[in-house]
Amino acid sequence: MSKDWPLWEVFIRSRQGLDHKHVGSLHAPDTRMAMENARDVYTRRQEGVSIWVVASKDIHASNPDEAAQFFDPAEDKVYRHPTFYNVPDDIEHM
């Protein structure tokens, strides 16, 4: 029964893109079936060139409620934000 099957997160890379984007979730008994179901459900119009499936239990994420304290340490590293550099006028697309 599908309610006992693990949950999988599905990521698809489109023909136009270089990155995989999360497109949804599905239940499947194993990796092979998760890949086949992801193909059938999320690439019906042949828009994908690559599929990733990841067991939801293997994804670890930061807590949005703790975003301020989690990301605060980056604020004291000014060298990560090169806003104080002078860029010559003849350099385009910066």
C-alpha positions, 0 to 999 in steps of 0.5 A: 500500500502506497501509504507505507512507501517512503516519500521521495523528493523529485528534482528535474533539470530542464532542457534550457537549464543547468540546475535541477529544480524541485518539482514535487514529491511522490511515494514509491517503494524503492529508488527504481520505482521512484525514478520511473514514477518521477519520469511519468509524472513530472516529464510528461511533455519531455521537458526534462533531461535529468531526474534526481530522486532523493528520499525525503528522510535523507534531506536535512534543512535549516529551520526558517524560524531560526534563519536570523540566528543561523545566517547572522554569522555571515554579516561580520564577514565583509570580505564576502561582499565586495562592495568597497572595490572600485570597478573600472568603467571599461569593464562591462557586465559587472 
